[in-house]
Amino acid sequence: MTEAALAQIFSILTEVLKAKGVERSSFAPEDRLYEDGLGLDSLDAATLAAMLDNAFGSDPYNAGEFPQTVGEIISFYTAAKAN
């Protein structure tokens, strides 16, 4: 995965969180997306999916995956790039 693609994923996560009133500018692969992690709910996940799809032309949610961590989102695009 390129640095630009990784930066785009982090930028999208930052935007989703900012809409929730949460300021966060850095992420680690092990950061959990839901509940006690970043605190995303189902509406946030739908927004995240739409934004990822707009940026990359696909997203893990519509591919039948339900990522639990930032790293799983990164892995989805890393694997997609390899195929």
mmCIF file of the N, C-alpha and C atoms, coordinates in Angstrom:
data_MODEL
# 
_entry.id   MODEL 
# 
loop_
_atom_site.group_PDB 
_atom_site.id 
_atom_site.type_symbol 
_atom_site.label_atom_id 
_atom_site.label_alt_id 
_atom_site.label_comp_id 
_atom_site.label_asym_id 
_atom_site.label_entity_id 
_atom_site.label_seq_id 
_atom_site.pdbx_PDB_ins_code 
_atom_site.Cartn_x 
_atom_site.Cartn_y 
_atom_site.Cartn_z 
_atom_site.occupancy 
_atom_site.B_iso_or_equiv 
_atom_site.pdbx_formal_charge 
_atom_site.auth_seq_id 
_atom_site.auth_comp_id 
_atom_site.auth_asym_id 
_atom_site.auth_atom_id 
_atom_site.pdbx_PDB_model_num 
ATOM 1   N N  . MET A 1 1  ? 0.851   -1.178 0.000  1.00 0.00 ? 1  MET A N  1 
ATOM 2   C CA . MET A 1 1  ? 0.000   0.000  0.000  1.00 0.00 ? 1  MET A CA 1 
ATOM 3   C C  . MET A 1 1  ? 0.893   1.236  0.000  1.00 0.00 ? 1  MET A C  1 
ATOM 4   N N  . THR A 1 2  ? 0.523   2.185  -0.816 1.00 0.00 ? 2  THR A N  1 
ATOM 5   C CA . THR A 1 2  ? 1.316   3.403  -0.904 1.00 0.00 ? 2  THR A CA 1 
ATOM 6   C C  . THR A 1 2  ? 1.059   4.300  0.304  1.00 0.00 ? 2  THR A C  1 
ATOM 7   N N  . GLU A 1 3  ? 1.995   5.159  0.557  1.00 0.00 ? 3  GLU A N  1 
ATOM 8   C CA . GLU A 1 3  ? 1.829   6.132  1.639  1.00 0.00 ? 3  GLU A CA 1 
ATOM 9   C C  . GLU A 1 3  ? 0.620   7.029  1.379  1.00 0.00 ? 3  GLU A C  1 
ATOM 10  N N  . ALA A 1 4  ? 0.394   7.369  0.110  1.00 0.00 ? 4  ALA A N  1 
ATOM 11  C CA . ALA A 1 4  ? -0.745  8.227  -0.232 1.00 0.00 ? 4  ALA A CA 1 
ATOM 12  C C  . ALA A 1 4  ? -2.063  7.524  0.083  1.00 0.00 ? 4  ALA A C  1 
ATOM 13  N N  . ALA A 1 5  ? -2.166  6.242  -0.226 1.00 0.00 ? 5  ALA A N  1 
ATOM 14  C CA . ALA A 1 5  ? -3.393  5.490  0.058  1.00 0.00 ? 5  ALA A CA 1 
ATOM 15  C C  . ALA A 1 5  ? -3.602  5.367  1.564  1.00 0.00 ? 5  ALA A C  1 
ATOM 16  N N  . LEU A 1 6  ? -2.534  5.103  2.287  1.00 0.00 ? 6  LEU A N  1 
ATOM 17  C CA . LEU A 1 6  ? -2.619  5.009  3.739  1.00 0.00 ? 6  LEU A CA 1 
ATOM 18  C C  . LEU A 1 6  ? -3.058  6.351  4.337  1.00 0.00 ? 6  LEU A C  1 
ATOM 19  N N  . ALA A 1 7  ? -2.487  7.436  3.841  1.00 0.00 ? 7  ALA A N  1 
ATOM 20  C CA . ALA A 1 7  ? -2.865  8.776  4.303  1.00 0.00 ? 7  ALA A CA 1 
ATOM 21  C C  . ALA A 1 7  ? -4.335  9.053  3.990  1.00 0.00 ? 7  ALA A C  1 
ATOM 22  N N  . GLN A 1 8  ? -4.815  8.553  2.851  1.00 0.00 ? 8  GLN A N  1 
ATOM 23  C CA . GLN A 1 8  ? -6.224  8.750  2.477  1.00 0.00 ? 8  GLN A CA 1 
ATOM 24  C C  . GLN A 1 8  ? -7.148  8.015  3.453  1.00 0.00 ? 8  GLN A C  1 
ATOM 25  N N  . ILE A 1 9  ? -6.792  6.784  3.811  1.00 0.00 ? 9  ILE A N  1 
ATOM 26  C CA . ILE A 1 9  ? -7.587  6.029  4.791  1.00 0.00 ? 9  ILE A CA 1 
ATOM 27  C C  . ILE A 1 9  ? -7.624  6.773  6.119  1.00 0.00 ? 9  ILE A C  1 
ATOM 28  N N  . PHE A 1 10 ? -6.477  7.236  6.586  1.00 0.00 ? 10 PHE A N  1 
ATOM 29  C CA . PHE A 1 10 ? -6.418  7.965  7.855  1.00 0.00 ? 10 PHE A CA 1 
ATOM 30  C C  . PHE A 1 10 ? -7.207  9.267  7.780  1.00 0.00 ? 10 PHE A C  1 
ATOM 31  N N  . SER A 1 11 ? -7.158  9.938  6.639  1.00 0.00 ? 11 SER A N  1 
ATOM 32  C CA . SER A 1 11 ? -7.916  11.173 6.460  1.00 0.00 ? 11 SER A CA 1 
ATOM 33  C C  . SER A 1 11 ? -9.420  10.907 6.536  1.00 0.00 ? 11 SER A C  1 
ATOM 34  N N  . ILE A 1 12 ? -9.856  9.823  5.924  1.00 0.00 ? 12 ILE A N  1 
ATOM 35  C CA . ILE A 1 12 ? -11.273 9.453  5.961  1.00 0.00 ? 12 ILE A CA 1 
ATOM 36  C C  . ILE A 1 12 ? -11.690 9.137  7.392  1.00 0.00 ? 12 ILE A C  1 
ATOM 37  N N  . LEU A 1 13 ? -10.887 8.357  8.105  1.00 0.00 ? 13 LEU A N  1 
ATOM 38  C CA . LEU A 1 13 ? -11.188 8.059  9.508  1.00 0.00 ? 13 LEU A CA 1 
ATOM 39  C C  . LEU A 1 13 ? -11.262 9.336  10.340 1.00 0.00 ? 13 LEU A C  1 
ATOM 40  N N  . THR A 1 14 ? -10.350 10.263 10.091 1.00 0.00 ? 14 THR A N  1 
ATOM 41  C CA . THR A 1 14 ? -10.350 11.543 10.804 1.00 0.00 ? 14 THR A CA 1 
ATOM 42  C C  . THR A 1 14 ? -11.650 12.298 10.538 1.00 0.00 ? 14 THR A C  1 
ATOM 43  N N  . GLU A 1 15 ? -12.113 12.315 9.281  1.00 0.00 ? 15 GLU A N  1 
ATOM 44  C CA . GLU A 1 15 ? -13.352 13.006 8.934  1.00 0.00 ? 15 GLU A CA 1 
ATOM 45  C C  . GLU A 1 15 ? -14.559 12.372 9.613  1.00 0.00 ? 15 GLU A C  1 
ATOM 46  N N  . VAL A 1 16 ? -14.620 11.041 9.606  1.00 0.00 ? 16 VAL A N  1 
ATOM 47  C CA . VAL A 1 16 ? -15.746 10.344 10.237 1.00 0.00 ? 16 VAL A CA 1 
ATOM 48  C C  . VAL A 1 16 ? -15.787 10.667 11.731 1.00 0.00 ? 16 VAL A C  1 
ATOM 49  N N  . LEU A 1 17 ? -14.630 10.623 12.372 1.00 0.00 ? 17 LEU A N  1 
ATOM 50  C CA . LEU A 1 17 ? -14.585 10.925 13.803 1.00 0.00 ? 17 LEU A CA 1 
ATOM 51  C C  . LEU A 1 17 ? -14.902 12.388 14.084 1.00 0.00 ? 17 LEU A C  1 
ATOM 52  N N  . LYS A 1 18 ? -14.419 13.282 13.227 1.00 0.00 ? 18 LYS A N  1 
ATOM 53  C CA . LYS A 1 18 ? -14.679 14.708 13.419 1.00 0.00 ? 18 LYS A CA 1 
ATOM 54  C C  . LYS A 1 18 ? -16.181 14.989 13.378 1.00 0.00 ? 18 LYS A C  1 
ATOM 55  N N  . ALA A 1 19 ? -16.903 14.278 12.505 1.00 0.00 ? 19 ALA A N  1 
ATOM 56  C CA . ALA A 1 19 ? -18.357 14.438 12.425 1.00 0.00 ? 19 ALA A CA 1 
ATOM 57  C C  . ALA A 1 19 ? -19.036 14.004 13.724 1.00 0.00 ? 19 ALA A C  1 
ATOM 58  N N  . LYS A 1 20 ? -18.374 13.140 14.496 1.00 0.00 ? 20 LYS A N  1 
ATOM 59  C CA . LYS A 1 20 ? -18.881 12.700 15.799 1.00 0.00 ? 20 LYS A CA 1 
ATOM 60  C C  . LYS A 1 20 ? -18.440 13.634 16.918 1.00 0.00 ? 20 LYS A C  1 
ATOM 61  N N  . GLY A 1 21 ? -17.613 14.629 16.582 1.00 0.00 ? 21 GLY A N  1 
ATOM 62  C CA . GLY A 1 21 ? -17.098 15.540 17.586 1.00 0.00 ? 21 GLY A CA 1 
ATOM 63  C C  . GLY A 1 21 ? -15.836 15.037 18.261 1.00 0.00 ? 21 GLY A C  1 
ATOM 64  N N  . VAL A 1 22 ? -15.171 14.066 17.626 1.00 0.00 ? 22 VAL A N  1 
ATOM 65  C CA . VAL A 1 22 ? -13.950 13.476 18.176 1.00 0.00 ? 22 VAL A CA 1 
ATOM 66  C C  . VAL A 1 22 ? -12.759 13.944 17.350 1.00 0.00 ? 22 VAL A C  1 
ATOM 67  N N  . GLU A 1 23 ? -11.795 14.539 18.014 1.00 0.00 ? 23 GLU A N  1 
ATOM 68  C CA . GLU A 1 23 ? -10.580 14.984 17.341 1.00 0.00 ? 23 GLU A CA 1 
ATOM 69  C C  . GLU A 1 23 ? -9.518  13.895 17.474 1.00 0.00 ? 23 GLU A C  1 
ATOM 70  N N  . ARG A 1 24 ? -9.054  13.401 16.354 1.00 0.00 ? 24 ARG A N  1 
ATOM 71  C CA . ARG A 1 24 ? -8.005  12.375 16.362 1.00 0.00 ? 24 ARG A CA 1 
ATOM 72  C C  . ARG A 1 24 ? -7.252  12.497 15.056 1.00 0.00 ? 24 ARG A C  1 
ATOM 73  N N  . SER A 1 25 ? -5.932  12.514 15.114 1.00 0.00 ? 25 SER A N  1 
ATOM 74  C CA . SER A 1 25 ? -5.155  12.696 13.886 1.00 0.00 ? 25 SER A CA 1 
ATOM 75  C C  . SER A 1 25 ? -4.194  11.547 13.601 1.00 0.00 ? 25 SER A C  1 
ATOM 76  N N  . SER A 1 26 ? -4.065  10.609 14.527 1.00 0.00 ? 26 SER A N  1 
ATOM 77  C CA . SER A 1 26 ? -3.175  9.481  14.264 1.00 0.00 ? 26 SER A CA 1 
ATOM 78  C C  . SER A 1 26 ? -3.887  8.176  14.595 1.00 0.00 ? 26 SER A C  1 
ATOM 79  N N  . PHE A 1 27 ? -3.507  7.141  13.871 1.00 0.00 ? 27 PHE A N  1 
ATOM 80  C CA . PHE A 1 27 ? -4.132  5.838  14.029 1.00 0.00 ? 27 PHE A CA 1 
ATOM 81  C C  . PHE A 1 27 ? -3.061  4.763  13.968 1.00 0.00 ? 27 PHE A C  1 
ATOM 82  N N  . ALA A 1 28 ? -3.333  3.651  14.625 1.00 0.00 ? 28 ALA A N  1 
ATOM 83  C CA . ALA A 1 28 ? -2.448  2.483  14.581 1.00 0.00 ? 28 ALA A CA 1 
ATOM 84  C C  . ALA A 1 28 ? -3.273  1.314  14.060 1.00 0.00 ? 28 ALA A C  1 
ATOM 85  N N  . PRO A 1 29 ? -2.638  0.353  13.397 1.00 0.00 ? 29 PRO A N  1 
ATOM 86  C CA . PRO A 1 29 ? -3.375  -0.789 12.857 1.00 0.00 ? 29 PRO A CA 1 
ATOM 87  C C  . PRO A 1 29 ? -4.215  -1.531 13.898 1.00 0.00 ? 29 PRO A C  1 
ATOM 88  N N  . GLU A 1 30 ? -3.760  -1.559 15.131 1.00 0.00 ? 30 GLU A N  1 
ATOM 89  C CA . GLU A 1 30 ? -4.493  -2.297 16.168 1.00 0.00 ? 30 GLU A CA 1 
ATOM 90  C C  . GLU A 1 30 ? -5.662  -1.510 16.769 1.00 0.00 ? 30 GLU A C  1 
ATOM 91  N N  . ASP A 1 31 ? -5.847  -0.254 16.368 1.00 0.00 ? 31 ASP A N  1 
ATOM 92  C CA . ASP A 1 31 ? -6.967  0.537  16.876 1.00 0.00 ? 31 ASP A CA 1 
ATOM 93  C C  . ASP A 1 31 ? -8.284  -0.115 16.463 1.00 0.00 ? 31 ASP A C  1 
ATOM 94  N N  . ARG A 1 32 ? -9.119  -0.398 17.464 1.00 0.00 ? 32 ARG A N  1 
ATOM 95  C CA . ARG A 1 32 ? -10.435 -0.994 17.208 1.00 0.00 ? 32 ARG A CA 1 
ATOM 96  C C  . ARG A 1 32 ? -11.386 0.096  16.711 1.00 0.00 ? 32 ARG A C  1 
ATOM 97  N N  . LEU A 1 33 ? -12.237 -0.254 15.779 1.00 0.00 ? 33 LEU A N  1 
ATOM 98  C CA . LEU A 1 33 ? -13.131 0.723  15.167 1.00 0.00 ? 33 LEU A CA 1 
ATOM 99  C C  . LEU A 1 33 ? -14.364 1.025  16.016 1.00 0.00 ? 33 LEU A C  1 
ATOM 100 N N  . TYR A 1 34 ? -14.851 0.058  16.759 1.00 0.00 ? 34 TYR A N  1 
ATOM 101 C CA . TYR A 1 34 ? -16.145 0.175  17.425 1.00 0.00 ? 34 TYR A CA 1 
ATOM 102 C C  . TYR A 1 34 ? -15.985 0.224  18.934 1.00 0.00 ? 34 TYR A C  1 
ATOM 103 N N  . GLU A 1 35 ? -17.089 0.441  19.610 1.00 0.00 ? 35 GLU A N  1 
ATOM 104 C CA . GLU A 1 35 ? -17.213 0.425  21.061 1.00 0.00 ? 35 GLU A CA 1 
ATOM 105 C C  . GLU A 1 35 ? -16.063 1.108  21.782 1.00 0.00 ? 35 GLU A C  1 
ATOM 106 N N  . ASP A 1 36 ? -15.231 0.320  22.482 1.00 0.00 ? 36 ASP A N  1 
ATOM 107 C CA . ASP A 1 36 ? -14.190 0.926  23.317 1.00 0.00 ? 36 ASP A CA 1 
ATOM 108 C C  . ASP A 1 36 ? -12.967 1.381  22.525 1.00 0.00 ? 36 ASP A C  1 
ATOM 109 N N  . GLY A 1 37 ? -13.016 1.242  21.196 1.00 0.00 ? 37 GLY A N  1 
ATOM 110 C CA . GLY A 1 37 ? -11.936 1.732  20.356 1.00 0.00 ? 37 GLY A CA 1 
ATOM 111 C C  . GLY A 1 37 ? -12.234 3.155  19.909 1.00 0.00 ? 37 GLY A C  1 
ATOM 112 N N  . LEU A 1 38 ? -12.428 3.322  18.603 1.00 0.00 ? 38 LEU A N  1 
ATOM 113 C CA . LEU A 1 38 ? -12.733 4.645  18.062 1.00 0.00 ? 38 LEU A CA 1 
ATOM 114 C C  . LEU A 1 38 ? -14.182 5.037  18.291 1.00 0.00 ? 38 LEU A C  1 
ATOM 115 N N  . GLY A 1 39 ? -15.026 4.088  18.683 1.00 0.00 ? 39 GLY A N  1 
ATOM 116 C CA . GLY A 1 39 ? -16.400 4.390  19.044 1.00 0.00 ? 39 GLY A CA 1 
ATOM 117 C C  . GLY A 1 39 ? -17.368 4.542  17.882 1.00 0.00 ? 39 GLY A C  1 
ATOM 118 N N  . LEU A 1 40 ? -17.035 3.964  16.721 1.00 0.00 ? 40 LEU A N  1 
ATOM 119 C CA . LEU A 1 40 ? -17.944 4.065  15.589 1.00 0.00 ? 40 LEU A CA 1 
ATOM 120 C C  . LEU A 1 40 ? -19.219 3.267  15.859 1.00 0.00 ? 40 LEU A C  1 
ATOM 121 N N  . ASP A 1 41 ? -20.342 3.780  15.352 1.00 0.00 ? 41 ASP A N  1 
ATOM 122 C CA . ASP A 1 41 ? -21.595 3.040  15.414 1.00 0.00 ? 41 ASP A CA 1 
ATOM 123 C C  . ASP A 1 41 ? -21.981 2.637  13.987 1.00 0.00 ? 41 ASP A C  1 
ATOM 124 N N  . SER A 1 42 ? -23.169 2.072  13.799 1.00 0.00 ? 42 SER A N  1 
ATOM 125 C CA . SER A 1 42 ? -23.565 1.564  12.479 1.00 0.00 ? 42 SER A CA 1 
ATOM 126 C C  . SER A 1 42 ? -23.676 2.688  11.444 1.00 0.00 ? 42 SER A C  1 
ATOM 127 N N  . LEU A 1 43 ? -24.156 3.849  11.839 1.00 0.00 ? 43 LEU A N  1 
ATOM 128 C CA . LEU A 1 43 ? -24.228 4.977  10.911 1.00 0.00 ? 43 LEU A CA 1 
ATOM 129 C C  . LEU A 1 43 ? -22.834 5.435  10.517 1.00 0.00 ? 43 LEU A C  1 
ATOM 130 N N  . ASP A 1 44 ? -21.924 5.476  11.480 1.00 0.00 ? 44 ASP A N  1 
ATOM 131 C CA . ASP A 1 44 ? -20.537 5.839  11.181 1.00 0.00 ? 44 ASP A CA 1 
ATOM 132 C C  . ASP A 1 44 ? -19.910 4.824  10.216 1.00 0.00 ? 44 ASP A C  1 
ATOM 133 N N  . ALA A 1 45 ? -20.210 3.535  10.426 1.00 0.00 ? 45 ALA A N  1 
ATOM 134 C CA . ALA A 1 45 ? -19.675 2.492  9.550  1.00 0.00 ? 45 ALA A CA 1 
ATOM 135 C C  . ALA A 1 45 ? -20.200 2.670  8.127  1.00 0.00 ? 45 ALA A C  1 
ATOM 136 N N  . ALA A 1 46 ? -21.471 3.038  7.989  1.00 0.00 ? 46 ALA A N  1 
ATOM 137 C CA . ALA A 1 46 ? -22.041 3.278  6.660  1.00 0.00 ? 46 ALA A CA 1 
ATOM 138 C C  . ALA A 1 46 ? -21.369 4.482  5.995  1.00 0.00 ? 46 ALA A C  1 
ATOM 139 N N  . THR A 1 47 ? -21.145 5.519  6.769  1.00 0.00 ? 47 THR A N  1 
ATOM 140 C CA . THR A 1 47 ? -20.447 6.702  6.250  1.00 0.00 ? 47 THR A CA 1 
ATOM 141 C C  . THR A 1 47 ? -19.031 6.348  5.848  1.00 0.00 ? 47 THR A C  1 
ATOM 142 N N  . LEU A 1 48 ? -18.340 5.601  6.694  1.00 0.00 ? 48 LEU A N  1 
ATOM 143 C CA . LEU A 1 48 ? -16.980 5.168  6.407  1.00 0.00 ? 48 LEU A CA 1 
ATOM 144 C C  . LEU A 1 48 ? -16.952 4.350  5.119  1.00 0.00 ? 48 LEU A C  1 
ATOM 145 N N  . ALA A 1 49 ? -17.891 3.410  4.971  1.00 0.00 ? 49 ALA A N  1 
ATOM 146 C CA . ALA A 1 49 ? -17.955 2.578  3.765  1.00 0.00 ? 49 ALA A CA 1 
ATOM 147 C C  . ALA A 1 49 ? -18.137 3.440  2.519  1.00 0.00 ? 49 ALA A C  1 
ATOM 148 N N  . ALA A 1 50 ? -19.054 4.398  2.576  1.00 0.00 ? 50 ALA A N  1 
ATOM 149 C CA . ALA A 1 50 ? -19.307 5.271  1.427  1.00 0.00 ? 50 ALA A CA 1 
ATOM 150 C C  . ALA A 1 50 ? -18.074 6.098  1.073  1.00 0.00 ? 50 ALA A C  1 
ATOM 151 N N  . MET A 1 51 ? -17.413 6.623  2.086  1.00 0.00 ? 51 MET A N  1 
ATOM 152 C CA . MET A 1 51 ? -16.232 7.453  1.837  1.00 0.00 ? 51 MET A CA 1 
ATOM 153 C C  . MET A 1 51 ? -15.076 6.621  1.280  1.00 0.00 ? 51 MET A C  1 
ATOM 154 N N  . LEU A 1 52 ? -14.891 5.406  1.804  1.00 0.00 ? 52 LEU A N  1 
ATOM 155 C CA . LEU A 1 52 ? -13.847 4.523  1.273  1.00 0.00 ? 52 LEU A CA 1 
ATOM 156 C C  . LEU A 1 52 ? -14.152 4.145  -0.172 1.00 0.00 ? 52 LEU A C  1 
ATOM 157 N N  . ASP A 1 53 ? -15.424 3.853  -0.452 1.00 0.00 ? 53 ASP A N  1 
ATOM 158 C CA . ASP A 1 53 ? -15.819 3.493  -1.811 1.00 0.00 ? 53 ASP A CA 1 
ATOM 159 C C  . ASP A 1 53 ? -15.582 4.657  -2.773 1.00 0.00 ? 53 ASP A C  1 
ATOM 160 N N  . ASN A 1 54 ? -15.916 5.862  -2.340 1.00 0.00 ? 54 ASN A N  1 
ATOM 161 C CA . ASN A 1 54 ? -15.680 7.042  -3.181 1.00 0.00 ? 54 ASN A CA 1 
ATOM 162 C C  . ASN A 1 54 ? -14.195 7.242  -3.459 1.00 0.00 ? 54 ASN A C  1 
ATOM 163 N N  . ALA A 1 55 ? -13.364 6.986  -2.458 1.00 0.00 ? 55 ALA A N  1 
ATOM 164 C CA . ALA A 1 55 ? -11.928 7.218  -2.607 1.00 0.00 ? 55 ALA A CA 1 
ATOM 165 C C  . ALA A 1 55 ? -11.221 6.112  -3.388 1.00 0.00 ? 55 ALA A C  1 
ATOM 166 N N  . PHE A 1 56 ? -11.660 4.852  -3.191 1.00 0.00 ? 56 PHE A N  1 
ATOM 167 C CA . PHE A 1 56 ? -10.910 3.721  -3.739 1.00 0.00 ? 56 PHE A CA 1 
ATOM 168 C C  . PHE A 1 56 ? -11.690 2.865  -4.733 1.00 0.00 ? 56 PHE A C  1 
ATOM 169 N N  . GLY A 1 57 ? -12.978 3.137  -4.908 1.00 0.00 ? 57 GLY A N  1 
ATOM 170 C CA . GLY A 1 57 ? -13.771 2.361  -5.848 1.00 0.00 ? 57 GLY A CA 1 
ATOM 171 C C  . GLY A 1 57 ? -14.276 1.041  -5.288 1.00 0.00 ? 57 GLY A C  1 
ATOM 172 N N  . SER A 1 58 ? -14.000 0.779  -4.035 1.00 0.00 ? 58 SER A N  1 
ATOM 173 C CA . SER A 1 58 ? -14.499 -0.412 -3.342 1.00 0.00 ? 58 SER A CA 1 
ATOM 174 C C  . SER A 1 58 ? -14.346 -0.169 -1.842 1.00 0.00 ? 58 SER A C  1 
ATOM 175 N N  . ASP A 1 59 ? -15.027 -1.018 -1.065 1.00 0.00 ? 59 ASP A N  1 
ATOM 176 C CA . ASP A 1 59 ? -14.858 -0.921 0.376  1.00 0.00 ? 59 ASP A CA 1 
ATOM 177 C C  . ASP A 1 59 ? -15.087 -2.296 0.987  1.00 0.00 ? 59 ASP A C  1 
ATOM 178 N N  . PRO A 1 60 ? -14.497 -2.548 2.143  1.00 0.00 ? 60 PRO A N  1 
ATOM 179 C CA . PRO A 1 60 ? -14.607 -3.886 2.734  1.00 0.00 ? 60 PRO A CA 1 
ATOM 180 C C  . PRO A 1 60 ? -16.036 -4.270 3.110  1.00 0.00 ? 60 PRO A C  1 
ATOM 181 N N  . TYR A 1 61 ? -16.851 -3.315 3.481  1.00 0.00 ? 61 TYR A N  1 
ATOM 182 C CA . TYR A 1 61 ? -18.215 -3.607 3.909  1.00 0.00 ? 61 TYR A CA 1 
ATOM 183 C C  . TYR A 1 61 ? -19.045 -4.177 2.756  1.00 0.00 ? 61 TYR A C  1 
ATOM 184 N N  . ASN A 1 62 ? -18.993 -3.530 1.598  1.00 0.00 ? 62 ASN A N  1 
ATOM 185 C CA . ASN A 1 62 ? -19.741 -4.015 0.442  1.00 0.00 ? 62 ASN A CA 1 
ATOM 186 C C  . ASN A 1 62 ? -19.143 -5.295 -0.136 1.00 0.00 ? 62 ASN A C  1 
ATOM 187 N N  . ALA A 1 63 ? -17.921 -5.605 0.233  1.00 0.00 ? 63 ALA A N  1 
ATOM 188 C CA . ALA A 1 63 ? -17.281 -6.853 -0.197 1.00 0.00 ? 63 ALA A CA 1 
ATOM 189 C C  . ALA A 1 63 ? -17.618 -7.995 0.761  1.00 0.00 ? 63 ALA A C  1 
ATOM 190 N N  . GLY A 1 64 ? -18.479 -7.713 1.731  1.00 0.00 ? 64 GLY A N  1 
ATOM 191 C CA . GLY A 1 64 ? -18.912 -8.751 2.662  1.00 0.00 ? 64 GLY A CA 1 
ATOM 192 C C  . GLY A 1 64 ? -18.042 -8.907 3.893  1.00 0.00 ? 64 GLY A C  1 
ATOM 193 N N  . GLU A 1 65 ? -17.115 -8.000 4.091  1.00 0.00 ? 65 GLU A N  1 
ATOM 194 C CA . GLU A 1 65 ? -16.268 -8.025 5.280  1.00 0.00 ? 65 GLU A CA 1 
ATOM 195 C C  . GLU A 1 65 ? -16.788 -6.988 6.275  1.00 0.00 ? 65 GLU A C  1 
ATOM 196 N N  . PHE A 1 66 ? -16.503 -7.202 7.524  1.00 0.00 ? 66 PHE A N  1 
ATOM 197 C CA . PHE A 1 66 ? -16.868 -6.238 8.560  1.00 0.00 ? 66 PHE A CA 1 
ATOM 198 C C  . PHE A 1 66 ? -15.632 -6.007 9.416  1.00 0.00 ? 66 PHE A C  1 
ATOM 199 N N  . PRO A 1 67 ? -14.743 -5.112 8.949  1.00 0.00 ? 67 PRO A N  1 
ATOM 200 C CA . PRO A 1 67 ? -13.484 -4.892 9.660  1.00 0.00 ? 67 PRO A CA 1 
ATOM 201 C C  . PRO A 1 67 ? -13.703 -4.426 11.090 1.00 0.00 ? 67 PRO A C  1 
ATOM 202 N N  . GLN A 1 68 ? -12.873 -4.935 11.981 1.00 0.00 ? 68 GLN A N  1 
ATOM 203 C CA . GLN A 1 68 ? -12.946 -4.585 13.391 1.00 0.00 ? 68 GLN A CA 1 
ATOM 204 C C  . GLN A 1 68 ? -11.837 -3.628 13.814 1.00 0.00 ? 68 GLN A C  1 
ATOM 205 N N  . THR A 1 69 ? -10.783 -3.539 13.005 1.00 0.00 ? 69 THR A N  1 
ATOM 206 C CA . THR A 1 69 ? -9.650  -2.685 13.335 1.00 0.00 ? 69 THR A CA 1 
ATOM 207 C C  . THR A 1 69 ? -9.239  -1.852 12.123 1.00 0.00 ? 69 THR A C  1 
ATOM 208 N N  . VAL A 1 70 ? -8.461  -0.818 12.389 1.00 0.00 ? 70 VAL A N  1 
ATOM 209 C CA . VAL A 1 70 ? -7.890  -0.011 11.317 1.00 0.00 ? 70 VAL A CA 1 
ATOM 210 C C  . VAL A 1 70 ? -7.023  -0.905 10.422 1.00 0.00 ? 70 VAL A C  1 
ATOM 211 N N  . GLY A 1 71 ? -6.279  -1.823 11.031 1.00 0.00 ? 71 GLY A N  1 
ATOM 212 C CA . GLY A 1 71 ? -5.417  -2.723 10.272 1.00 0.00 ? 71 GLY A CA 1 
ATOM 213 C C  . GLY A 1 71 ? -6.175  -3.602 9.300  1.00 0.00 ? 71 GLY A C  1 
ATOM 214 N N  . GLU A 1 72 ? -7.390  -4.000 9.651  1.00 0.00 ? 72 GLU A N  1 
ATOM 215 C CA . GLU A 1 72 ? -8.196  -4.827 8.744  1.00 0.00 ? 72 GLU A CA 1 
ATOM 216 C C  . GLU A 1 72 ? -8.645  -4.024 7.526  1.00 0.00 ? 72 GLU A C  1 
ATOM 217 N N  . ILE A 1 73 ? -8.880  -2.740 7.684  1.00 0.00 ? 73 ILE A N  1 
ATOM 218 C CA . ILE A 1 73 ? -9.191  -1.888 6.533  1.00 0.00 ? 73 ILE A CA 1 
ATOM 219 C C  . ILE A 1 73 ? -7.957  -1.786 5.641  1.00 0.00 ? 73 ILE A C  1 
ATOM 220 N N  . ILE A 1 74 ? -6.815  -1.547 6.238  1.00 0.00 ? 74 ILE A N  1 
ATOM 221 C CA . ILE A 1 74 ? -5.568  -1.452 5.471  1.00 0.00 ? 74 ILE A CA 1 
ATOM 222 C C  . ILE A 1 74 ? -5.316  -2.768 4.745  1.00 0.00 ? 74 ILE A C  1 
ATOM 223 N N  . SER A 1 75 ? -5.500  -3.892 5.418  1.00 0.00 ? 75 SER A N  1 
ATOM 224 C CA . SER A 1 75 ? -5.278  -5.215 4.808  1.00 0.00 ? 75 SER A CA 1 
ATOM 225 C C  . SER A 1 75 ? -6.205  -5.444 3.620  1.00 0.00 ? 75 SER A C  1 
ATOM 226 N N  . PHE A 1 76 ? -7.447  -4.972 3.714  1.00 0.00 ? 76 PHE A N  1 
ATOM 227 C CA . PHE A 1 76 ? -8.389  -5.129 2.601  1.00 0.00 ? 76 PHE A CA 1 
ATOM 228 C C  . PHE A 1 76 ? -7.827  -4.482 1.339  1.00 0.00 ? 76 PHE A C  1 
ATOM 229 N N  . TYR A 1 77 ? -7.325  -3.266 1.462  1.00 0.00 ? 77 TYR A N  1 
ATOM 230 C CA . TYR A 1 77 ? -6.811  -2.573 0.286  1.00 0.00 ? 77 TYR A CA 1 
ATOM 231 C C  . TYR A 1 77 ? -5.453  -3.104 -0.149 1.00 0.00 ? 77 TYR A C  1 
ATOM 232 N N  . THR A 1 78 ? -4.667  -3.588 0.795  1.00 0.00 ? 78 THR A N  1 
ATOM 233 C CA . THR A 1 78 ? -3.384  -4.205 0.444  1.00 0.00 ? 78 THR A CA 1 
ATOM 234 C C  . THR A 1 78 ? -3.639  -5.476 -0.364 1.00 0.00 ? 78 THR A C  1 
ATOM 235 N N  . ALA A 1 79 ? -4.590  -6.293 0.078  1.00 0.00 ? 79 ALA A N  1 
ATOM 236 C CA . ALA A 1 79 ? -4.930  -7.532 -0.626 1.00 0.00 ? 79 ALA A CA 1 
ATOM 237 C C  . ALA A 1 79 ? -5.548  -7.232 -1.987 1.00 0.00 ? 79 ALA A C  1 
ATOM 238 N N  . ALA A 1 80 ? -6.403  -6.221 -2.062 1.00 0.00 ? 80 ALA A N  1 
ATOM 239 C CA . ALA A 1 80 ? -7.041  -5.855 -3.320 1.00 0.00 ? 80 ALA A CA 1 
ATOM 240 C C  . ALA A 1 80 ? -6.004  -5.397 -4.342 1.00 0.00 ? 80 ALA A C  1 
ATOM 241 N N  . LYS A 1 81 ? -5.000  -4.692 -3.864 1.00 0.00 ? 81 LYS A N  1 
ATOM 242 C CA . LYS A 1 81 ? -3.924  -4.204 -4.740 1.00 0.00 ? 81 LYS A CA 1 
ATOM 243 C C  . LYS A 1 81 ? -3.094  -5.364 -5.280 1.00 0.00 ? 81 LYS A C  1 
ATOM 244 N N  . ALA A 1 82 ? -2.944  -6.417 -4.452 1.00 0.00 ? 82 ALA A N  1 
ATOM 245 C CA . ALA A 1 82 ? -2.137  -7.579 -4.848 1.00 0.00 ? 82 ALA A CA 1 
ATOM 246 C C  . ALA A 1 82 ? -2.856  -8.433 -5.894 1.00 0.00 ? 82 ALA A C  1 
ATOM 247 N N  . ASN A 1 83 ? -4.192  -8.315 -5.952 1.00 0.00 ? 83 ASN A N  1 
ATOM 248 C CA . ASN A 1 83 ? -4.961  -9.147 -6.917 1.00 0.00 ? 83 ASN A CA 1 
ATOM 249 C C  . ASN A 1 83 ? -5.076  -8.524 -8.247 1.00 0.00 ? 83 ASN A C  1 
# 
